[in-house]
């Protein structure tokens, strides 16, 4: 498989699907923006894709909570198709509202191991500590090098734009389990290179997320959910200080999409 097919699954209120599909295609994939209603009509369509991406936005207006309605469709009517997808050698990515969807559907944190998900979710994404929608740039450190999307990444800068991005685990035992399995994928770190001792405050950790967590991986490293928007930093010129910093070429976010496409490249055959 040299050119994976990507399903960018959109729903009413999604607003980042075009940029996300473009980023995948810029890295060599074939990306299709598929509406949730179409997949509900024919769930077997999901079998034709190697990558599932739920992009950002405000699905269903976030009327009963960010990503809640969208997540119920994945967990319910599409549950069998999602289960089959996760059992194959596939990848899944949730960006911002997509992360909220994957977490509340049970695809994260352990969807590849425990599908269908348990009745009581181990964590949720809820309102930012400041109580309002927040949009700014953050610095992130990769703490899950085994995650496919994050291979070769140490620290990156990306923009965030959300109101419900504060990750709260159900218990310290859940948090400890994530640490042991390397599932804390990205953490917020000081934007100006300050100390990382102790929890960060605003604006370095813009939502008050527990343990400064910005992204979660499943244990296999094939699923990633993150609050920042990699599709909004695929060109250096999208950075607000690109002229002052002398940035050129691709932006930090493009690497996540390139890693996903590269995962399906033919593997070299060992000699002998």
N, C-alpha and C positions, 0 to 999 in steps of 0.2 A: 504494500500500500504506500504509494509515493505522494498521493494527493488526497488527503482525508476529506470527507464530506462533513460539513459543520451545520448543525441545526441551531440557528439563532432563534430561540422560541420566544415570540412576542405575544403580548396580551393587551387588552384595552388599558391604555395608560403608559405603556412602554415608550421610552423616548430615546434610547441609545442604540437601537438595533442596527441602524444603517452604519454608524461608525464602527460598531463591533464587527459586523460582517466584513466591512472594508479592511479592518486590521487583520482578520484571518486570511482574507484573500491576498493581501499585500505580502503575506508570508508563505503563500503557495497553496493554500487550501481552497476548496470550493465551498462557499458559504451560501446557505439559503435562509432567508428570513421567513420562518413558518409561523403562521398564526395559531395560537392555542386552539381555537375553534376547529381549525382544519385537522389538527392532531386528535382532537376529541372525536371527530367523525371517523377517523381511520388511524387508530393507535399503532397499527403495524408499520406505519411510515417511519417510526423511530428506528426500526431495524436497519434502515438504509444509511444511517449516519454513524460516524466514528466519534464525533465530538458533539456534546450537547452544551449549549451556552444559554443561560438565562440572563439577559442584559439588564441594565438599570432603567430607572424611571419611577413611575408611581402606579403600579398595576392595580386596576380597579379603583384608582384614586386613593389607595390605602385607607379606604373608608372604615374598615373594621380592624385596622392594624396593617402595618407594612408587610406586603407579600402574603397575607393570610389567605385570601380567596384563591389566588393563583396556586398556592401550596396545596390547598385542599383538592384541587383538580389533579395535581401530580400524584398525590397520595391515594386518592380515591379512584376516580374513573380511569386514570392512566396508570394505576399502581402496578398492574401486571407488565405493561410495556416498559415502565421505568425499571422494574426489577430485572427483566430480561436484559435491558441495556446495561445496567450496572454489573451484571455477571459476565459480560463480554470484556474484551481488552479495549475498553473505551475510556474517554476522558469527559469530565463534566466541570463546567466553570459557571460560577454565579457572581455577578458584579453588582455591588450595591443592593438595589432591590432584588436582584437575582440571588445574592447571598441570603437575604431575608427569606426568599422563597425556598432555597435549598435547605436552610436550617429548619424552617417551620414545616417543611414536607418530610423531614427525617432523612433526606439524602446526605446531609451532614449532621453530626460528625462521623457517623459510622454506617452510612447507607450500604456500602459494598459488603459489609459483614452482617448487618442486622436489618435486612429488608424482608417483610415490612417493618417499619420502625416501631419502637416501644410506645405504649400509650402515653407515658409521661416524658415529654421532651427533656433532654439533659441541659438545655440552655435556650436562651432566647436573645433576640436583638430588640431592644426597647429604646425609649426616648433618650436623647442626649441629656447629659446632666444639666446643660444650660437651658433645657426646655424649649429649644427652638431649632429650626433648620439652620445648618452651618455649612458654609462652602469656603474652603481654603486649601492650601497645599500642605502636605505632610511628608515627613521622612520616615522610611520603613526599613527594618532589618529583617532579613530572612532567617528564620529559626527552624525551617523545615526543608533542608537541602534535598531530601528525597522526593519532594513533591515535583511532579513532572513540569508544571508550569513555571517553577522557580529555579530550575537548574541553572547554575552559573551565575546566580544573582547573590550579591552580598547586601548592599543597601541601594534603595531606589527612592526617587521622589515621585509622588503622584498627587492629583487633586482629589478631594472628597467633597461630596455634596449630598447631605442627608439630614434627616431629623430623627431617625430611629436607628442609630448605629452603635449603641452601647451594648456590648456583648456581656451577658450575665449568665454564668453557669449556675445550675441548680444547687451545687454544693462544692466544697473544696475537694472532695473526692473526685468529682468530675474533672475539675481543673488539674488535679494531680495526674489523672489518667491521660489527659491530653499531653501533658509535659513528658510523661514516660514514653508515649508512643510517637512523639515528635509531631503532634497534630497542630500545635500553635505555629502557624505558617509565617505570618508577618506580625511584627510588633511595631508600634509607634516608638520612635526615638527622637531625641531633641533635634530640632531643625537646624540649630546653629552649632551643633557639636558639643553640647553641654553634658553634664553628668547624667548617667543612666541609673544611678543608685536610687532605689525607691520608686514608687509609682509617679508617673508624669502627670502634670496638670495641663489645663488649657493654655495655649493652643497646640502644644506638642501632641497631646492625646486629646483630640477635639471633642470627643463624646463621653469621656469618662469610662471607657471600656475596661473591664476587669483585666488586670495584669497587662494593660496596654495592648490588648490583642486587636489587630486590624484584620486578620484573616485566619481561617481554619482550613486544615487539610483532613481528609480521611486517612486512615492508617495505611492504606495502600499507596498513597501519594498520587492517585489518579483523579481526585476530586479536590477542587479549591473553591472556597467562597471568600471574597474580600470586599470590604466597604469602599476602598479607593477605586478610582476609575482608570484602568490602564489604557482604555481606548481613547481617552482624552489627552494622552501624552505619547503619541506615536511619531511626532515630528519635534525636533528640538525647538522650533519656533513657537510651539504651543506653551512653552514654559514662560511664566510672567517676567523672568529676568534673563531671557536667553541672550539679549544683546550684552548686558553687563557681564554675564558669565562666559560669553564667547561660545555658546553651545552651537553645535552643528550636527547634521545627520539625524538619525532616528532618536526618538525620545525613549525614556526608560521603559515605558509601558509596552512597547512593541516586542520586547524580549519574551514576555509571557506568551504571546500568540505564536512567536517563532518556535518556542520550546514545544508547544502543543503540536505544531505541524511536524517538527523534527522527530517527535516520538514515533511517528508512523513511517519514517524513512526506512528503507531496507537495511537490515542489520548485516554487518560484514560477516562472512563465513570464515570460521577458523581454518587455518591451513592444516593439512595432514590428516 
